[in-house]
Amino acid sequence: MQRLRRPPLVFVYHGLGELRPRLDPRQMMLSPKRFRHQLRSLDKRGYEFVTVSEFADRLSDGVAPTALCALTFDDGLRDSFEILPSVVAEFQAAATVFVCSGMLGQPHPSFPPDAGVRLMTAEELRRLADFDSIEIGSHTRRHTNLGEADAEQAYEEMVASKHELEELIGRPVSSLAYPYCSYSRACPEAAKRAGYKVAVTCAPHGGWRRYELYRESAKSRDGRLVFALKSRGLWQPLRAFAPGRLAHILARRPGLAR
């Protein structure tokens, strides 16, 4: 019962901000207000917030402790520098930001140009890395899909992005997020060989394995019901059934996503 109420959690976000649905077709930009509500609800349930690397350190034989939560942000949007540190400080939390070392300062390719969404610059990333509560991780050099990568291709990409980020921020980079949540069978061993202590995905076959650590996706239109289910490990099992698919549609209706 305790594990159902407070299961171990790793969440994946992208950006914090307010955008009209037309400008955010993939539901990647979460309002800071809603993000604060989610953290507040987890905090009230007694969750401890840690970086992904610390989460991996606390794994024991493929089992994670209850009431442990890692907050992760993919791609390295500029709001990870402008907004995230202050919110994390409010809750005495921690977060991990996964950055594409070869795309710094560029417009984010998943948003329309008029959305004005870009990735952090090198200077913003250096300043973000100065926050003790923020871990910087690798998201490959240019958001490379590793789904078909062989062992050497995966290793070379992982090493290159790791070294570029370490040279830029002046500290070790020990965590990796597979772009598109996709990774080949060769990737877990390649990540270990490249010197990472943990690699994360959001593919359903992920789990509590150090180099295939599963993350639950948080979307901009997730209402309180959806987040309550996701934060109890119930969302994916519910969606697997026909009534769950209907609940998924209803729960995302604008009137319920407050």
Secondary structure, 3 states (H helix, E strand, C coil): CHHHHCCCEEEEECEECCCCHHHCCCCCEECHHHHHHHHHHHHHCCCEEECHHHHHHCCECCECCCCEEEEEEEECECHHHHCHHHHHHHCCCCEEEEECCCCCCCECCCCCHHHCCEECCHHHHHHHCCCCCEEEEECCCCCCCECCCCHHHHHHHHHHHHHHHHHHHCCCCCEEECHHHCECCCHHHHHHHCCCCEEEECCCCCECCCCCEECEECCCCCCHHHHHHHCCCCHHHHHCCHHHHHHHHHHCCHHHCC
